[in-house]
């Protein structure tokens, strides 16, 4: 089955800095890679996603890159703000997984004012 | 206009009891999921139903039994609750085969077994 590794587990930045979170996956059949943000006590919410036929996608301050050959994808947040502080999860699905999302271990992002 | 809803939000119970969690979605999706989030925040799939048919059944104790009466509802019944069952349980849904596969999560049910 799919295995997703996520790094770092914690990330602390100053407001205005950039933050990068990296994930690797094992199943070459995976073709959909969403990123979720989870604030304390809340549900995971999709912030951006990418499919395997695209190498990069951007939405305002958030971007995701995908390297299919190396089987890794990354989340980039620019001009971080305190409200970006949360747990971020990468995930992968596709192939014969029947839509099952395999999540990374999560990254606790703290943005200091 | 809640998209994915769960009840109850909190559930505190004694070891050995039986409890149920309910999930409903009004997004017109055909697939629903149960995920468990443990104390270390790790999210793991438990079950999935597509059009009322069980399609994913991970290695979960058979004390856990999902049930989908229709495409919009997915319930989770847990028998003989154990301390290790304490976690947050999230329901999610999507439309399989759609262009995005985006899964939308419910607010979660925090289960505490004493």
Interface residues (C-beta under 8 A of the other chain):
Chain A: X32 X34 X36 X38 X42 X43 X44 X45 X46 X49 X87 X89 X93 X98 X99 X100 X101 X102 X103 X105 X106
Chain B: X31 X33 X35 X40 X41 X42 X43 X44 X45 X48 X50 X55 X56 X90 X92 X94 X96 X100 X101 X102 X103 X104 X105 X106 X107 X108
